Amino acid sequence: MFCGAARADLVSGIQVVVNDAVITYAEIQDGVLSRAQTIARLYATDPQRAEQEGRKLRDEEVERLVEDKLIVHEFQSAGYATNVLESVIDDRIRDRIQKEFYGDRTRLIKTLQAEGITYEMFRRQEWEKFVIEYMNFQNSSNPRKILISPLKIEQYYEQHRSDFKVDDQVRLRMIVVNQPSTGPVGMARRLAEEILAKIDAGVPFSEMAAVYSAGSQRSEGGDRGWVDRGYFKPELARVAFSLKPGQHSGVIELPEACYLMMVQDTRPSHVRPMTEVRAEIERTLKAEENLALRKQWIDRLKRKSFVQYY
């Protein structure tokens, strides 16, 4: 057990020095607190895994803080700071006060005081956030720096065709009649059978779904769009994939509800065509390139900086 003085030294203790800035134990703990609590809950019965995930979380937070310090130092060393930037920070703070504190600066100050933060510290945090966003954009995420050629997209598609495989699908509408928690036994089935009779008599399935279905797609006439077998419980999947386009099922009764389904179309398993996935591939490749550019940039900053871990 630590005594008070030892605990205070630990909290304020320096964990990393980055050029002329320091990262303290308290900063790291503040950065991981909420996620560490989640890990503790997730692995409450597995202390070893909880400790492993906690160390990983802490290491990631340390590296994030180191990178932030490197970026801020680079910004300052390059002489980017200007009066224009200061006015931008003032505008950002005014926006936050307007949105989060009902335009009341005093409310912001009192909130900061309750958290043990001075206004000057808060303003410095906002300044650093903006600087990091700006520098990240200029050095890695700027669209002008990332151009993906059509050839690269085609090569990715050919190398990852299995990623674009789609299983058998049906496009269907569904009516859900929930089993009541109280009331006569069989009430849900009787209502479902009445609905089915009206559908058999010619009332459009979508109209009956819009009136009677308890499903989340009621306002869309029960339209579930294209779905595969994994979307359903096995009892429902067997029925859905036995129907032909235009056919509807009978009443399917399960403990929680009665169901009626109508298949509008079917689609066998296939590989999505290039035209359908081109934009998706381009986003993936841009994200990969973004990460690569950022890593190269951070590595350059580390090579010309002083970073000492304790």
N, C-alpha and C positions, 0 to 999 in steps of 0.2 A: 504494500500500500504506500503510495507517495505521500509525503507530507505536503502542506500547502505550498511552500516555497518551491519544492521540487516540481510539483504539478504546474505551477506558474511558469517555471523555466522551460518545461516541456512544451507548453502551449505556445509560448513566444519564441521557442527555439528555432534556429535557422535550419532548414532542411536542404535548401539548394541556394547557391549564389549564381546569379546570371548577370555577368558584367558588373554593373554597379547597383543591381537590384537584388532583393532577397525574397525567397519564398519560405514562409513559416509553416510550422506544424498546424497552427490554427487555420491558416488559409486552406490547406489541404483538407482538413477535417470539415470545414464549412462547405467545401465543394462536393464532398462525397456523402454528407450526412443523410439526405433523404434516400439516396440510392442504397446506402449501406443498411438503412433500416429495412428497405424492401428485401435485400439479400438475406438479412437476418430472419425475416418472416418466411421467405421461400425455403430456406435450408435449416429451419429450426430443429429438425430431427437429424441433421447431418452436419455437425460442428466442423468436421474437417473440410467439407466442401464449402461451407460458409466462410471459413478462414481463407481458403484458396481464392474464392471469388472476391472476398474483401481486399486481399492483397492486389489482385489484378485491377480492381476498381481504383485503388489508391495509386498504383503505378501509372494508370492511364491519366488520372487527374494531375499527377506530378508532371507528366510530359505535356499535358495541355497547358498548365501554368508556365512551364519553361518556354514553350513555343510562344505564348502570349508575351512574356517578358522580352524574348528575342525580337519579336515583331515591333513592339513599342520602342525598344532601343534602336532598331534599324530606322524607324520613322524619325526619331529625334536626331540620330547621327547624320541622317541625310538632309537635315534642315528643313523638313516639310512644314513644321509648325508655323502658323501665320495667324494674323488677327481674324482672317476670314474663318479659319477653323474654330476659333473661340466663339464667334457669333453663331456658327452651326451648332456647337454644343449648347449654347444658350437656347437656341430654338428647340433642340431636342428635349431639353429639360422642361421648357414651357409646354411642349406637347404632352409630356408625361404628366405634368401637374394638371393639365386640362383634362386628360383622359382618365387618370387614376386617382386624382385627389380633388375632383370637382372644381378645378381652377383655383384651389386654395393653397398658396405656398406655405402658409402656416401649418396646414395639415401635413404637408410633406415633411417639414422640419420636425414636427412632433413624432411622426412615424420613424424618422431617422434616429431621433434621440432615444426612442424606445428600443431600437436595435443597437444602440451604442455606436452610432455612426454620425460623424459631423457632416455638415453640408459640403465642406471642402473635400472630404473623403468621397462623398457621393458624386460630386462633380468630377473628381479625378476618375472615378469608376466609369462614368458616362464618357469621358474623354477617351479613356483607353478602349472601351467597347467600340467607339466610332473609328478610332485609329486602326484597330485590329480588323474590323469589317472592311475599311478602305484598303488596307494593305493586302488583305486576302484577295479582294477583287482585282487589284492591280497586278498581283503576282501569280494567281492561279485560276480564279473563277471567271476572269474577264473573257467574255465570248470571243473577243477578237484574237485571243491567244489559243483558242481551241477550234480547230477546223477538222471535221471528220469527212474523209473522202468517200464517194460512193463505193469504190473498190474495197475499202476497209469494212464498210457495212456488209457488202456481199460476202466477204471472206468470213466475217463473224457469223453470218447466217448459216453458211455451209458448215462451219465448225461446231455450231450449236443447234443443229436442226432438232435434236431430241428435246431441247428446251421449249420448242414451239409446238410440240405435239399436243393435240387436243383429243381427249377420249370421246367416245360416243356421247352425243348430247340430244336432248329434246328441248323444244321450245313449248312451254305449256302455261296454262292457266290453272289455278287451284282455288277451290272453295274450302274453307276451314270452318267447321262448326264445333266449337269447344264443348267438351263434356262438362255439364254444370256441377259445381261442388255440392249443391243441394237441389232438391226437386226430384220428380219421379225418375226412376231408372228407365233408360231408353229414350229420354227426351231428345238428345242430340241426334240419335239415329232417325227418329220420326221426322224431325225437321229436315235432315239431310235427304231423306226419301221424298219429302214434299218438294224440295228444291229439284231433285233429280226428275221427278214427274213433270215439272214445269219445263225443264230443259228438253226432255223427251217430246213434250208437246210443241216445241218450237221456240221457246223463249231463249234468246241468246245467253250462252254461258257467262259472258262478261257482265251482262246486266244482273244476273242472279248473284254473281260474285260481288258486284258493287253494292248490292243491297244486303246480302246475308253473311258474307264471309267475315270471319274474325281475323283473318291473316293481315299482315302488314301491307300487302299490296292491294287491299280492298279498293282504294280509290283508283287503281289502274285496272280494275276489272279482274283482279286476281292474277295479272300477268307476272310470271316469274322470269321471263326471258329465257335465254339459253342456259341450261344447267346439265351437269353430268351426274353420274350415279352417286357420287360422293355427297351430293347436295341433300339426298333423301335418306330417311330411315330405310333399311332393307325392304320392309313390307311395301313401302310406297314406290321404291325404285323398281321392284319387280313388275308392278302394274304399269308404271309410267313408260317403261321401255318395252312393254308388250303391245302398246297402243299404236295405231297408225295415225298419220296426220288427219285431223278432223274428227277422230274418235274421242269419246269421253268414257270415263270409268263408271262403274257403279259406286255405291257407298262403300268406302273402306273405313272400317271402324277399328280404332286403336284406343288404348286406355285414356289418352289425353284428349282425343278429338275424333270426329268423323271427317273424312276427306272425300272430295270429288275432284277429278283431274280431267283436263282436256288437252290433248296434244295438238299443237298447231303445226309443228314441223319436226322433222328429225334430221340429224346430221351425223354421219358415221365418223369414226376417229380419223384424224387427218393432221397434217403439218400445216400450220397457218402460213399462208403465202407471204412472200417478201413484201408485197404491197401493203399488207396489213400490219406488219411488224417493223417496217423500216424506221418509223419515228421512235419506237420503243428501243430499237437497237442503237440508234443515234444517241438517245439519252443515256443509255448504259455506257457507251464508249466515251461520251463527254464526261460522265462522272468518273470513269477510270482515269481519263487523261487529267482531269482536275486534281485527283488525288496524287497522281504521279508528279505533276507540276508543283504541287504544294510540298511534296516530300523533297524534291530537288531544291526548292527554295529554302526550306527549313534546314536542310543539310548544309547548304551554303552558309546560312547564318550561323549555324553551330561551329563550322570550321573557322570562322573568323571571330568567334566570341569566346569568352571565358565562362565555362559552366562547371561548377563544382557541386557534387552531391555529397551529403553527409548522412 
